Amino acid sequence: QKEVEQDPGPLSVPEGAIVSLNCTYSNSAFQYFMWYRQYSRKGPELLMYTYSSGNKEDGRFTAQVDKSSKYISLFIRDSQPSDSATYLCAMSAVRRGAQKLVFGQGTRLTINP
Amino acid sequence: KAGVTQTPRYLIKTRGQQVTLSCSPISGHRSVSWYQQTPGQGLQFLFEYFSETQRNKGNFPGRFSGRQFSNSRSEMNVSTLELGDSALYLCASSLPGIEDTQYFGPGTRLTVL
């Protein structure tokens, strides 16, 4: 079983819809949770960063972490065609020092105009 | 500020050959991590370097190696290439003290024939 599970999709929704992307994990040591967005032929770019449980909002994006359920989510409101990309969740047990981010498989999202 | 740069962007090799990939981190970033991305396995951690020392290593065979230079630039080497090594190889750099926030380069697409 993988440490981080993410539905690879693909997920296709109409423009303006609310998108929900999710990951589950098994390692209770994870404290730092990230969402990366990767456009075709590009490297991943950091979209959202959350520490421990709770919500964080940034414009149309909201990240939620539920450590008790080992479940994290990313919500995209008023989705735009430019949001079409692969979304990867990533997790880490520590913030400083030697790093090994553990990524989900990535969910391919398409927003249809 | 310039982002993470990787060279070359595309590479075609044959089985049994070796390859060296290069990564220049963002100025001031001292930690460099390498990842392999494939459709089947997703993003997998290879190794991380800081101040010319390997601090962390993923579960890859010894054919995969790396190094970091005094200017933080890093190289990774794969010897005796196999067909399964075909992948996008991503390099990421981070600032001292917040190594979990990683900035990715565009990657090197390696094809092994």
Interface residues (C-beta under 8 A of the other chain):
Chain A: Y32 M34 Y36 R41 K42 G43 P44 E45 L46 Y49 L88 A90 S92 V94 R95 R96 G97 A98 Q99 K100 L101 V102 F103 G104 Q105 G106
Chain B: V4 S31 S33 Y35 G42 L43 Q44 F45 E48 F50 R55 N56 G58 L90 A92 S94 G97 I98 E99 D100 T101 Q102 Y103 F104 G105 P106 G107
